[in-house]
Structure formats: structure tokens, C-alpha cells
């Protein structure tokens, strides 16, 4: 089903539209998008996803129809479905964030407001991004995981996300902190297996998670590698320490986090474990293989996107610089507070 606002001499933006994404009114969201595009001289065609026809099928059909510009208005799951239909086509996609988490946009620096996101889409500035493909043919762009992170997502239902927003994920995380650790063999490319007892194993193409926390700071969607995070925390104190490192953008320095890089990763659990892909529940499986697909898709990005800036420095050096910048703010505030206190004492 599609709706079009048109003038014959205008270029058309085809928008795959998920009416159930996020908590905003879908008709109001449509109006904001169409009004913004009209102001810039474009018309738009909305193609709504349904239970029978998802974003992947709609994107494939749009490409076959030869659209001028393809965009997605929806959450991360909707965007990823559409992207999976574009792998290998070199046809770029624009993202108008409309979900609860919008982690893809957070990681790539895509504006959250419609007018700004539309401006980025019409700028013509595109970048190639890596994607990750599982052995079942499923693609993900941000991060997959096995263990407590996946259970947290499975326990966060649609009603909770609509009612509480991002808070729903944090409440689910607290609920799952006592969850047992799993026994997992981890095979990186052709190296010998790593046998670990883990809380989670993260497969990251990008590093930020809910709340903008840097779960995997060295992950980059431009380096042709998967970052593998093996999380072994067993106590509440260890979990809080990891959170502190995440706030500083330095989770790779936590003693209970091992970080590796590989092009292909296989996880073999002793028992079926929950898995997630880009924040979508993937059920429970015992074995998972994931492989990086370099330069899989093209996407419209702002010129100051982290994915663009990643090209200037190696990921490890970027992480060190980011961590130093994050430390400067609390240090500056602490220095100001001490200076104010000393001034106050001297003036008494």
C-alpha cells in the first residue's frame, strides 16, 4: 500500500514506512516527512510495511522499479531489513529514525529530527558500510550477541518499549543481572577455539548501545573486521565496574572483558542460548556463525559521521583520543569545583 504527494516535475523519494515503529502518531510522522520534502522541492511516496510484506520485500521491489531515492522511516529492525535487500546493489539508502532505540543512527551520527535527517539524505554524501551475515543468511549492521544481552532484549516487550522507551531496556538489564553464565567455545577465523564461561559474547560491527554507551569502542563499520567481546562478569560489583569503563569509552580495558577481531566467528554453546541481532530477538540457538561482508551497502551520512571520521585514524587510536576527551570534562569540572571551594575559603 502506498501514498504519494506529487508534482510531475519533482523528483520522488520512496519511503518504506513502518507505522508501528516508535511511539509517535504515524500520520503525524508522515506529514512532517512529506512537508519537509515538499519544502525542498521533492515529492514522496510512502510504502507501508505489513505483517505480510516486510521492509526487505518492499526495498527489493523499489529497486526493481528504479526509484530516484530510497529512504526508510522506522526502527533499527526495519532499516536492517531494507538494507539486506540492497547488499551488493550499490544503491544508497537514507534513514529517517523513528524507532525506540535508533542505535544505527546513534552510531552513524544520523540526525534524530526529520528535517535534519532529510537534509542529510538529500546531500548526496554516501559511504559504504560493512554488514555482518550469519550462517542462516541473516544480516545485521550494529551488533549481535549471545547470552544476557539477548535475554534482556527478549524480556523487553513492545508494550514496555511504548510505555517506558529506553528505560524498558535498563529495567530488563537489571532483571537479568543474576542470570547464569554460559559455557561457549569461540572460534575466530581458523584459530584454535577459546573456551570460556561467559555472561555474553558480543559480535560488534559498531560499538554504541542503548543510552549511547560504548560497549565495543574499537568496532568500526569500515575496517572489514568483527570485534568480538567476551564478557565474563559474575558479580554486581564487576558489572558496575564494567559500566564505569563503558561511560569512559574504555570497556576493552576492563579485566572481565576480552576483545578480539576476526573476519569470521563461530560460537558453540553447551546448551541453546538466547541470541539477538541489532536489538531484535533471535530466539535460542546452540551454534552461530557470523562473517563480515565488507562494503556491503551504501548509506547517506553527514560529513562528520563517526563512520567517516574512522577512516582518518586506526580504531584503537580513535578510542584513545575519545577516552581522553571524555576524561577532560570530569577533570575540568573537578578542577573548577576545587578552585571555587578554595576561593570561597579564602574569601571568608
C-alpha positions in Angstrom: 0.0 0.0 0.0 1.4 3.4 -1.0 0.5 7.1 -0.7 2.1 9.8 -2.9 2.3 13.5 -2.7 3.3 14.6 -6.2 4.0 17.3 -8.7 5.0 15.9 -12.2 8.4 17.7 -12.4 9.6 16.9 -8.9 11.9 14.0 -8.0 10.3 11.3 -5.9 11.6 9.9 -2.6 10.3 6.4 -2.0 9.9 5.9 1.8 9.5 2.4 3.3 7.3 3.3 6.3 6.8 1.2 9.4 3.6 2.6 11.0 4.3 0.7 14.2 7.8 2.0 14.9 8.3 4.2 18.0 5.5 5.8 19.9 4.7 8.8 17.7 1.5 9.1 15.7 2.2 7.6 12.3 0.1 10.0 10.4 1.8 13.0 12.0 5.2 11.4 11.2 4.1 11.1 7.5 3.0 14.7 7.4 6.3 16.0 8.9 8.3 14.0 6.3 6.2 15.0 3.3 6.1 18.7 4.3 9.8 18.8 4.8 10.5 17.1 1.4 8.0 19.4 -0.3 9.7 22.5 1.1 12.9 21.2 -0.5 11.2 20.6 -3.9 10.7 16.8 -3.6 7.6 14.7 -3.6 7.4 11.4 -1.7 5.8 8.0 -1.9 5.1 6.1 1.3 5.1 2.3 1.1 3.9 0.8 4.4 5.2 -2.4 5.9 2.6 -5.0 6.9 2.7 -8.4 8.6 2.5 -10.0 5.1 5.1 -7.8 3.5 8.2 -6.5 5.4 10.8 -3.9 4.5 13.1 -6.4 2.7 10.5 -7.3 0.1 9.4 -3.6 -0.3 13.0 -2.5 -0.7 13.7 -5.2 -3.4 10.6 -4.1 -5.3 11.5 -0.4 -5.1 14.9 -1.2 -6.5 13.4 -3.2 -9.3 11.0 -0.2 -10.0 14.0 2.1 -10.4 13.3 4.7 -7.6 15.0 8.1 -7.5 15.9 7.9 -3.8 15.1 5.2 -1.3 14.5 6.0 2.4 13.3 4.2 5.5 11.2 5.6 8.3 11.2 3.1 11.1 13.3 1.5 13.8 16.6 -0.4 13.5 14.9 -3.6 12.6 13.0 -2.0 9.7 16.2 -0.3 8.4 18.2 -3.5 8.6 15.5 -5.4 6.7 15.6 -2.9 3.9 19.4 -2.8 3.9 19.6 -6.6 3.5 17.8 -6.2 0.1 20.4 -3.7 -1.1 23.5 -5.8 -0.4 25.7 -5.7 -3.5 23.5 -3.3 -5.4 25.4 -0.1 -4.7 22.1 1.7 -4.4 22.3 4.0 -1.3 19.6 4.3 1.4 18.6 7.2 3.6 17.4 6.7 7.2 14.7 8.8 8.9 14.9 7.4 12.5 11.6 6.5 14.1 12.2 3.6 16.5 12.7 3.4 20.2 16.5 2.9 20.3 17.6 4.1 16.8 21.1 2.7 17.5 22.1 2.7 13.9 21.5 6.4 13.7 23.3 7.0 17.0 26.3 5.0 15.8 26.5 6.8 12.4 25.6 10.3 13.6 22.4 10.5 11.6 20.2 13.3 13.0 17.2 12.3 15.0 14.9 15.1 13.8 13.1 14.6 10.4 14.2 17.9 8.8 17.9 17.3 9.6 17.7 13.7 8.6 16.1 14.7 5.3 18.8 17.3 4.7 21.4 14.6 5.1 19.6 12.3 2.7 19.4 15.0 0.0 23.1 16.0 0.5 24.3 13.2 -1.8 27.1 12.2 0.6 27.2 8.4 0.8 29.6 5.9 2.5 30.0 2.2 2.1 29.4 0.2 5.2 30.3 -3.3 6.3 27.4 -5.6 7.3 27.5 -9.0 9.1 25.9 -12.2 7.7 25.0 -15.2 9.8 25.1 -18.8 8.6 21.3 -18.6 8.2 21.6 -15.7 5.7 20.5 -13.0 8.1 22.3 -9.7 8.1 22.9 -7.2 10.9 24.6 -3.9 11.0 25.4 -2.9 14.6 25.8 -5.8 17.0 24.8 -9.3 17.6 25.0 -11.1 20.9 24.6 -14.4 22.7 23.7 -14.5 26.4 22.4 -12.0 28.9 22.2 -9.1 26.3 19.9 -11.2 24.2 17.8 -12.3 27.1 17.4 -8.7 28.1 16.0 -7.9 24.7 13.7 -11.0 24.7 12.3 -9.8 28.0 11.5 -6.3 26.7 8.1 -6.4 25.0 6.5 -3.9 22.7 4.2 -2.6 25.4 7.1 -1.8 27.7 9.0 0.0 25.0 5.9 2.1 24.1 5.3 2.9 27.7 8.8 3.4 29.1 11.0 4.0 26.0 14.7 3.3 26.6 14.1 2.8 30.3 12.5 -0.5 29.4 15.9 -1.9 28.3 17.6 -0.8 31.6 14.9 -2.4 33.7 15.3 -5.6 31.7 19.0 -5.5 32.2 18.7 -5.2 36.0 16.3 -8.2 35.9 18.8 -10.3 34.0 22.0 -9.4 36.0 21.8 -12.6 38.2 21.5 -14.8 35.1 23.9 -17.7 35.0 27.0 -17.6 32.8 27.1 -19.9 29.8 29.8 -22.3 28.6 30.8 -21.3 25.0 33.6 -22.3 22.5 34.6 -19.3 20.4 36.4 -19.8 17.1 38.0 -16.8 15.5 38.7 -17.4 11.8 40.9 -20.5 11.7 42.4 -20.1 15.2 42.1 -22.7 18.0 38.9 -22.4 20.0 38.7 -20.2 23.1 36.7 -22.0 25.8 35.0 -19.5 28.1 32.3 -19.2 30.7 30.6 -16.0 29.7 27.8 -13.6 30.6 27.6 -12.6 26.9 29.6 -12.8 23.7 29.2 -9.6 21.6 29.8 -9.5 17.8 30.2 -5.9 17.0 30.3 -4.0 13.7 29.6 -0.8 15.6 30.2 0.0 19.2 27.4 2.0 20.8 24.4 0.5 22.6 21.3 1.9 24.4 22.0 5.2 26.1 25.0 5.9 23.8 27.2 3.7 26.0 30.4 2.5 24.2 30.1 -1.3 24.6 32.7 -2.0 22.0 34.7 1.2 21.4 37.1 -0.2 18.8 34.4 -1.5 16.5 34.2 0.2 13.1 31.8 -0.5 10.2 34.6 0.4 7.8 37.5 -1.9 8.8 36.4 -5.2 7.4 36.5 -6.9 10.8 34.2 -8.0 13.5 35.0 -7.0 17.1 34.3 -9.9 19.5 33.7 -9.0 23.1 33.8 -11.8 25.7 32.0 -10.6 28.8 32.8 -12.7 31.9 31.4 -10.6 34.8 29.9 -12.7 37.5 29.1 -10.2 40.3 27.2 -7.0 40.7 30.4 -5.2 41.6 32.1 -6.4 38.4 29.1 -5.3 36.4 29.2 -1.8 37.9 33.0 -1.6 37.1 32.3 -2.5 33.5 29.6 0.2 33.4 32.2 2.7 34.6 34.6 1.7 31.8 31.7 2.0 29.3 31.0 5.5 30.5 34.6 6.4 29.8 34.6 4.6 26.4 37.1 2.1 27.6 35.3 -1.3 28.0 38.2 -3.1 26.4 40.3 -2.2 29.4 38.0 -4.0 31.9 39.6 -7.1 33.4 36.4 -9.1 32.8 36.2 -8.2 29.1 38.3 -9.9 26.4 38.3 -8.2 23.0 39.4 -9.8 19.7 39.0 -9.1 16.0 38.2 -11.6 13.2 36.5 -11.8 9.8 34.5 -14.9 10.8 33.4 -16.1 14.2 31.7 -19.3 15.3 30.0 -19.6 18.7 29.3 -23.1 20.0 27.4 -23.2 23.3 26.9 -26.2 25.6 23.2 -25.6 25.6 20.8 -23.5 23.5 21.2 -19.8 24.4 19.3 -16.6 23.6 20.7 -14.5 20.7 19.9 -11.1 19.3 20.7 -9.2 16.2 20.6 -5.4 16.2 18.3 -5.4 19.2 15.9 -7.9 17.7 15.2 -11.2 19.4 16.7 -14.1 17.5 15.4 -16.9 19.6 17.6 -19.6 21.2 20.4 -21.4 19.3 23.3 -23.6 20.2 25.6 -22.7 17.3 26.1 -19.4 15.5 28.5 -18.4 12.7 28.8 -14.8 11.6 31.0 -13.3 8.9 31.8 -9.7 7.9 30.7 -8.6 4.5 33.0 -5.6 3.6 31.4 -2.6 1.8 28.0 -4.4 1.7 25.8 -1.3 1.4 25.9 2.4 0.8 24.1 4.9 3.1 23.6 8.6 3.2 25.6 10.1 6.1 26.6 13.5 7.4 30.1 14.6 6.6 31.1 14.5 10.3 29.7 10.9 10.8 31.8 8.7 13.1 31.9 6.2 10.2 33.6 8.8 8.0 36.0 10.0 10.7 37.0 6.4 11.4 38.9 6.5 8.1 41.3 9.1 9.4 42.8 7.1 12.3 43.1 3.4 13.3 40.2 2.4 15.6 42.5 1.9 18.6 43.9 5.4 18.3 40.4 6.8 17.8 39.4 5.1 21.1 42.3 6.5 23.0 41.6 10.0 21.8 37.9 9.7 22.6 38.6 8.4 26.1 41.0 11.2 26.8 38.3 13.8 25.7 35.8 12.1 27.9 38.2 12.4 30.9 38.8 16.1 30.2 35.2 17.0 31.1 35.0 15.5 34.6 38.6 16.7 35.3 37.6 20.2 34.2 34.5 20.1 36.4 36.5 18.7 39.3 39.2 21.4 38.9 36.5 24.1 38.8 34.8 22.8 41.9 38.2 22.7 43.8 39.0 26.2 42.6 35.6 27.5 43.7 36.0 25.8 47.1 39.4 27.3 47.7 38.2 30.8 46.6 35.3 30.5 48.9 37.5 29.6 51.9 39.9 32.4 51.2 37.1 35.0 50.9 35.6 34.1 54.3 
